[in-house]
Amino acid sequence: MVQLIFTFTLLVDNIIKYKYNNQNPHKQQFLDLLVFLSGKANLRLDKSKLIEVNEMFTNDFHSTLDNLINSRPLFKTAKLQTIEEDVAISYGFRNSAAHKIKDRPYIHENFNKVVDRVFNVFFLAVQVLY
């Protein structure tokens, strides 16, 4: 199931990359793509916040995912909008899925929620970029 979620994040990666390449042919990391999408969609997720989210996922994948799925604040300064949480979830899976995610039962229990959140990012990219 984790591999399937990772595949969905690759879909998001590719749909953003198609538009991103026209403006920024050199940087191709998912982080850069999500910063680009966030800017186009007028979201508050900048590079520093996404790097911080990545660190949270690296340090405690389960708690970070749980907080995002349940719309609990990640940052002390501001609560993320739902779509920003969706972007953060996508980033966490895209960066972490290639590595071993230890709490697979939790992911299996929340598979539909995670997939819905990743697809929200896909639909956002289509709406904003196309």
Biotite code that builds the C-alpha atoms (Angstrom):
import biotite.structure as struc

atoms = struc.array([
    struc.Atom([0.000, 0.000, 0.000], chain_id="A", res_id=1, res_name="MET", atom_name="CA", element="C"),
    struc.Atom([2.849, 2.368, 0.731], chain_id="A", res_id=2, res_name="VAL", atom_name="CA", element="C"),
    struc.Atom([4.204, 1.701, -2.738], chain_id="A", res_id=3, res_name="GLN", atom_name="CA", element="C"),
    struc.Atom([0.824, 2.576, -4.231], chain_id="A", res_id=4, res_name="LEU", atom_name="CA", element="C"),
    struc.Atom([0.718, 5.886, -2.347], chain_id="A", res_id=5, res_name="ILE", atom_name="CA", element="C"),
    struc.Atom([4.272, 6.566, -3.520], chain_id="A", res_id=6, res_name="PHE", atom_name="CA", element="C"),
    struc.Atom([3.155, 5.916, -7.099], chain_id="A", res_id=7, res_name="THR", atom_name="CA", element="C"),
    struc.Atom([0.336, 8.449, -6.685], chain_id="A", res_id=8, res_name="PHE", atom_name="CA", element="C"),
    struc.Atom([2.853, 11.031, -5.444], chain_id="A", res_id=9, res_name="THR", atom_name="CA", element="C"),
    struc.Atom([4.921, 10.368, -8.569], chain_id="A", res_id=10, res_name="LEU", atom_name="CA", element="C"),
    struc.Atom([1.821, 11.202, -10.586], chain_id="A", res_id=11, res_name="LEU", atom_name="CA", element="C"),
    struc.Atom([1.577, 14.526, -8.737], chain_id="A", res_id=12, res_name="VAL", atom_name="CA", element="C"),
    struc.Atom([5.301, 15.054, -9.303], chain_id="A", res_id=13, res_name="ASP", atom_name="CA", element="C"),
    struc.Atom([4.970, 14.536, -13.046], chain_id="A", res_id=14, res_name="ASN", atom_name="CA", element="C"),
    struc.Atom([1.923, 16.731, -13.584], chain_id="A", res_id=15, res_name="ILE", atom_name="CA", element="C"),
    struc.Atom([3.607, 19.655, -11.813], chain_id="A", res_id=16, res_name="ILE", atom_name="CA", element="C"),
    struc.Atom([6.966, 18.994, -13.470], chain_id="A", res_id=17, res_name="LYS", atom_name="CA", element="C"),
    struc.Atom([5.456, 19.342, -16.937], chain_id="A", res_id=18, res_name="TYR", atom_name="CA", element="C"),
    struc.Atom([4.538, 22.981, -16.259], chain_id="A", res_id=19, res_name="LYS", atom_name="CA", element="C"),
    struc.Atom([7.513, 23.672, -14.002], chain_id="A", res_id=20, res_name="TYR", atom_name="CA", element="C"),
    struc.Atom([10.087, 22.614, -16.608], chain_id="A", res_id=21, res_name="ASN", atom_name="CA", element="C"),
    struc.Atom([9.078, 25.443, -18.909], chain_id="A", res_id=22, res_name="ASN", atom_name="CA", element="C"),
    struc.Atom([10.143, 27.999, -16.296], chain_id="A", res_id=23, res_name="GLN", atom_name="CA", element="C"),
    struc.Atom([12.814, 26.187, -14.265], chain_id="A", res_id=24, res_name="ASN", atom_name="CA", element="C"),
    struc.Atom([14.622, 23.521, -16.270], chain_id="A", res_id=25, res_name="PRO", atom_name="CA", element="C"),
    struc.Atom([17.414, 23.003, -13.725], chain_id="A", res_id=26, res_name="HIS", atom_name="CA", element="C"),
    struc.Atom([15.832, 22.195, -10.346], chain_id="A", res_id=27, res_name="LYS", atom_name="CA", element="C"),
    struc.Atom([13.692, 19.082, -10.475], chain_id="A", res_id=28, res_name="GLN", atom_name="CA", element="C"),
    struc.Atom([13.261, 18.044, -6.828], chain_id="A", res_id=29, res_name="GLN", atom_name="CA", element="C"),
    struc.Atom([9.763, 17.427, -5.507], chain_id="A", res_id=30, res_name="PHE", atom_name="CA", element="C"),
    struc.Atom([10.397, 20.156, -2.936], chain_id="A", res_id=31, res_name="LEU", atom_name="CA", element="C"),
    struc.Atom([10.909, 22.706, -5.710], chain_id="A", res_id=32, res_name="ASP", atom_name="CA", element="C"),
    struc.Atom([7.823, 21.471, -7.535], chain_id="A", res_id=33, res_name="LEU", atom_name="CA", element="C"),
    struc.Atom([5.644, 21.828, -4.440], chain_id="A", res_id=34, res_name="LEU", atom_name="CA", element="C"),
    struc.Atom([7.012, 25.310, -3.724], chain_id="A", res_id=35, res_name="VAL", atom_name="CA", element="C"),
    struc.Atom([6.136, 26.206, -7.333], chain_id="A", res_id=36, res_name="PHE", atom_name="CA", element="C"),
    struc.Atom([2.604, 24.786, -6.954], chain_id="A", res_id=37, res_name="LEU", atom_name="CA", element="C"),
    struc.Atom([2.161, 26.489, -3.604], chain_id="A", res_id=38, res_name="SER", atom_name="CA", element="C"),
    struc.Atom([3.098, 29.842, -5.105], chain_id="A", res_id=39, res_name="GLY", atom_name="CA", element="C"),
    struc.Atom([0.750, 29.401, -8.064], chain_id="A", res_id=40, res_name="LYS", atom_name="CA", element="C"),
    struc.Atom([-2.091, 28.412, -5.712], chain_id="A", res_id=41, res_name="ALA", atom_name="CA", element="C"),
    struc.Atom([-1.388, 31.244, -3.229], chain_id="A", res_id=42, res_name="ASN", atom_name="CA", element="C"),
    struc.Atom([-0.656, 28.817, -0.415], chain_id="A", res_id=43, res_name="LEU", atom_name="CA", element="C"),
    struc.Atom([1.576, 29.670, 2.524], chain_id="A", res_id=44, res_name="ARG", atom_name="CA", element="C"),
    struc.Atom([3.892, 26.695, 2.106], chain_id="A", res_id=45, res_name="LEU", atom_name="CA", element="C"),
    struc.Atom([7.301, 28.034, 1.247], chain_id="A", res_id=46, res_name="ASP", atom_name="CA", element="C"),
    struc.Atom([10.544, 26.118, 0.980], chain_id="A", res_id=47, res_name="LYS", atom_name="CA", element="C"),
    struc.Atom([11.479, 26.576, 4.648], chain_id="A", res_id=48, res_name="SER", atom_name="CA", element="C"),
    struc.Atom([8.116, 25.225, 5.868], chain_id="A", res_id=49, res_name="LYS", atom_name="CA", element="C"),
    struc.Atom([8.320, 22.212, 3.567], chain_id="A", res_id=50, res_name="LEU", atom_name="CA", element="C"),
    struc.Atom([11.860, 21.489, 4.732], chain_id="A", res_id=51, res_name="ILE", atom_name="CA", element="C"),
    struc.Atom([10.577, 21.652, 8.304], chain_id="A", res_id=52, res_name="GLU", atom_name="CA", element="C"),
    struc.Atom([7.741, 19.256, 7.401], chain_id="A", res_id=53, res_name="VAL", atom_name="CA", element="C"),
    struc.Atom([10.282, 16.884, 5.891], chain_id="A", res_id=54, res_name="ASN", atom_name="CA", element="C"),
    struc.Atom([12.304, 16.957, 9.110], chain_id="A", res_id=55, res_name="GLU", atom_name="CA", element="C"),
    struc.Atom([9.146, 16.171, 11.088], chain_id="A", res_id=56, res_name="MET", atom_name="CA", element="C"),
    struc.Atom([8.420, 13.191, 8.845], chain_id="A", res_id=57, res_name="PHE", atom_name="CA", element="C"),
    struc.Atom([12.022, 12.019, 9.127], chain_id="A", res_id=58, res_name="THR", atom_name="CA", element="C"),
    struc.Atom([12.001, 12.254, 12.927], chain_id="A", res_id=59, res_name="ASN", atom_name="CA", element="C"),
    struc.Atom([8.530, 10.817, 13.547], chain_id="A", res_id=60, res_name="ASP", atom_name="CA", element="C"),
    struc.Atom([6.638, 9.737, 10.455], chain_id="A", res_id=61, res_name="PHE", atom_name="CA", element="C"),
    struc.Atom([3.647, 8.340, 12.339], chain_id="A", res_id=62, res_name="HIS", atom_name="CA", element="C"),
    struc.Atom([2.977, 11.394, 14.524], chain_id="A", res_id=63, res_name="SER", atom_name="CA", element="C"),
    struc.Atom([3.479, 13.837, 11.676], chain_id="A", res_id=64, res_name="THR", atom_name="CA", element="C"),
    struc.Atom([1.089, 11.933, 9.422], chain_id="A", res_id=65, res_name="LEU", atom_name="CA", element="C"),
    struc.Atom([-1.420, 11.575, 12.254], chain_id="A", res_id=66, res_name="ASP", atom_name="CA", element="C"),
    struc.Atom([-1.291, 15.312, 12.978], chain_id="A", res_id=67, res_name="ASN", atom_name="CA", element="C"),
    struc.Atom([-1.814, 16.158, 9.320], chain_id="A", res_id=68, res_name="LEU", atom_name="CA", element="C"),
    struc.Atom([-4.642, 13.663, 8.759], chain_id="A", res_id=69, res_name="ILE", atom_name="CA", element="C"),
    struc.Atom([-6.420, 14.965, 11.848], chain_id="A", res_id=70, res_name="ASN", atom_name="CA", element="C"),
    struc.Atom([-5.719, 18.655, 11.072], chain_id="A", res_id=71, res_name="SER", atom_name="CA", element="C"),
    struc.Atom([-3.647, 19.276, 14.179], chain_id="A", res_id=72, res_name="ARG", atom_name="CA", element="C"),
    struc.Atom([-1.218, 22.195, 14.014], chain_id="A", res_id=73, res_name="PRO", atom_name="CA", element="C"),
    struc.Atom([2.346, 21.402, 12.966], chain_id="A", res_id=74, res_name="LEU", atom_name="CA", element="C"),
    struc.Atom([3.712, 24.892, 13.396], chain_id="A", res_id=75, res_name="PHE", atom_name="CA", element="C"),
    struc.Atom([3.433, 27.199, 16.377], chain_id="A", res_id=76, res_name="LYS", atom_name="CA", element="C"),
    struc.Atom([2.985, 30.279, 14.217], chain_id="A", res_id=77, res_name="THR", atom_name="CA", element="C"),
    struc.Atom([0.088, 29.257, 11.960], chain_id="A", res_id=78, res_name="ALA", atom_name="CA", element="C"),
    struc.Atom([-2.287, 26.386, 11.282], chain_id="A", res_id=79, res_name="LYS", atom_name="CA", element="C"),
    struc.Atom([-2.140, 24.935, 7.805], chain_id="A", res_id=80, res_name="LEU", atom_name="CA", element="C"),
    struc.Atom([-5.139, 25.048, 5.503], chain_id="A", res_id=81, res_name="GLN", atom_name="CA", element="C"),
    struc.Atom([-6.502, 21.615, 4.557], chain_id="A", res_id=82, res_name="THR", atom_name="CA", element="C"),
    struc.Atom([-4.967, 21.771, 1.072], chain_id="A", res_id=83, res_name="ILE", atom_name="CA", element="C"),
    struc.Atom([-1.626, 22.728, 2.627], chain_id="A", res_id=84, res_name="GLU", atom_name="CA", element="C"),
    struc.Atom([-1.888, 19.656, 4.849], chain_id="A", res_id=85, res_name="GLU", atom_name="CA", element="C"),
    struc.Atom([-2.540, 17.638, 1.691], chain_id="A", res_id=86, res_name="ASP", atom_name="CA", element="C"),
    struc.Atom([0.616, 19.031, 0.092], chain_id="A", res_id=87, res_name="VAL", atom_name="CA", element="C"),
    struc.Atom([2.584, 18.210, 3.248], chain_id="A", res_id=88, res_name="ALA", atom_name="CA", element="C"),
    struc.Atom([1.253, 14.624, 3.272], chain_id="A", res_id=89, res_name="ILE", atom_name="CA", element="C"),
    struc.Atom([2.221, 14.218, -0.377], chain_id="A", res_id=90, res_name="SER", atom_name="CA", element="C"),
    struc.Atom([5.698, 15.536, 0.351], chain_id="A", res_id=91, res_name="TYR", atom_name="CA", element="C"),
    struc.Atom([6.100, 13.210, 3.323], chain_id="A", res_id=92, res_name="GLY", atom_name="CA", element="C"),
    struc.Atom([5.206, 10.152, 1.304], chain_id="A", res_id=93, res_name="PHE", atom_name="CA", element="C"),
    struc.Atom([7.183, 11.167, -1.757], chain_id="A", res_id=94, res_name="ARG", atom_name="CA", element="C"),
    struc.Atom([10.329, 11.715, 0.296], chain_id="A", res_id=95, res_name="ASN", atom_name="CA", element="C"),
    struc.Atom([9.855, 8.887, 2.777], chain_id="A", res_id=96, res_name="SER", atom_name="CA", element="C"),
    struc.Atom([8.281, 6.122, 0.705], chain_id="A", res_id=97, res_name="ALA", atom_name="CA", element="C"),
    struc.Atom([11.570, 5.263, -0.928], chain_id="A", res_id=98, res_name="ALA", atom_name="CA", element="C"),
    struc.Atom([12.896, 4.614, 2.570], chain_id="A", res_id=99, res_name="HIS", atom_name="CA", element="C"),
    struc.Atom([11.426, 2.208, 5.068], chain_id="A", res_id=100, res_name="LYS", atom_name="CA", element="C"),
    struc.Atom([8.276, 3.451, 6.734], chain_id="A", res_id=101, res_name="ILE", atom_name="CA", element="C"),
    struc.Atom([7.965, 1.481, 9.947], chain_id="A", res_id=102, res_name="LYS", atom_name="CA", element="C"),
    struc.Atom([4.338, 1.978, 10.949], chain_id="A", res_id=103, res_name="ASP", atom_name="CA", element="C"),
    struc.Atom([2.615, 0.272, 8.057], chain_id="A", res_id=104, res_name="ARG", atom_name="CA", element="C"),
    struc.Atom([-0.515, -0.809, 10.014], chain_id="A", res_id=105, res_name="PRO", atom_name="CA", element="C"),
    struc.Atom([-1.350, 2.845, 10.671], chain_id="A", res_id=106, res_name="TYR", atom_name="CA", element="C"),
    struc.Atom([-0.963, 3.619, 6.984], chain_id="A", res_id=107, res_name="ILE", atom_name="CA", element="C"),
    struc.Atom([-3.147, 0.663, 6.033], chain_id="A", res_id=108, res_name="HIS", atom_name="CA", element="C"),
    struc.Atom([-5.849, 1.866, 8.446], chain_id="A", res_id=109, res_name="GLU", atom_name="CA", element="C"),
    struc.Atom([-5.730, 5.340, 6.919], chain_id="A", res_id=110, res_name="ASN", atom_name="CA", element="C"),
    struc.Atom([-5.021, 4.361, 3.332], chain_id="A", res_id=111, res_name="PHE", atom_name="CA", element="C"),
    struc.Atom([-8.203, 5.892, 1.877], chain_id="A", res_id=112, res_name="ASN", atom_name="CA", element="C"),
    struc.Atom([-7.666, 9.159, 3.751], chain_id="A", res_id=113, res_name="LYS", atom_name="CA", element="C"),
    struc.Atom([-4.055, 9.406, 2.582], chain_id="A", res_id=114, res_name="VAL", atom_name="CA", element="C"),
    struc.Atom([-4.961, 8.626, -1.025], chain_id="A", res_id=115, res_name="VAL", atom_name="CA", element="C"),
    struc.Atom([-7.756, 11.227, -0.932], chain_id="A", res_id=116, res_name="ASP", atom_name="CA", element="C"),
    struc.Atom([-5.315, 13.827, 0.392], chain_id="A", res_id=117, res_name="ARG", atom_name="CA", element="C"),
    struc.Atom([-2.713, 13.048, -2.281], chain_id="A", res_id=118, res_name="VAL", atom_name="CA", element="C"),
    struc.Atom([-5.336, 13.223, -5.008], chain_id="A", res_id=119, res_name="PHE", atom_name="CA", element="C"),
    struc.Atom([-6.429, 16.621, -3.678], chain_id="A", res_id=120, res_name="ASN", atom_name="CA", element="C"),
    struc.Atom([-2.939, 17.837, -4.559], chain_id="A", res_id=121, res_name="VAL", atom_name="CA", element="C"),
    struc.Atom([-3.229, 16.280, -7.999], chain_id="A", res_id=122, res_name="PHE", atom_name="CA", element="C"),
    struc.Atom([-6.552, 18.069, -8.577], chain_id="A", res_id=123, res_name="PHE", atom_name="CA", element="C"),
    struc.Atom([-5.109, 21.329, -7.242], chain_id="A", res_id=124, res_name="LEU", atom_name="CA", element="C"),
    struc.Atom([-2.225, 21.065, -9.712], chain_id="A", res_id=125, res_name="ALA", atom_name="CA", element="C"),
    struc.Atom([-4.638, 20.457, -12.592], chain_id="A", res_id=126, res_name="VAL", atom_name="CA", element="C"),
    struc.Atom([-6.858, 23.343, -11.540], chain_id="A", res_id=127, res_name="GLN", atom_name="CA", element="C"),
    struc.Atom([-4.062, 25.851, -10.952], chain_id="A", res_id=128, res_name="VAL", atom_name="CA", element="C"),
    struc.Atom([-1.547, 24.897, -13.633], chain_id="A", res_id=129, res_name="LEU", atom_name="CA", element="C"),
    struc.Atom([-3.761, 23.798, -16.519], chain_id="A", res_id=130, res_name="TYR", atom_name="CA", element="C"),
])
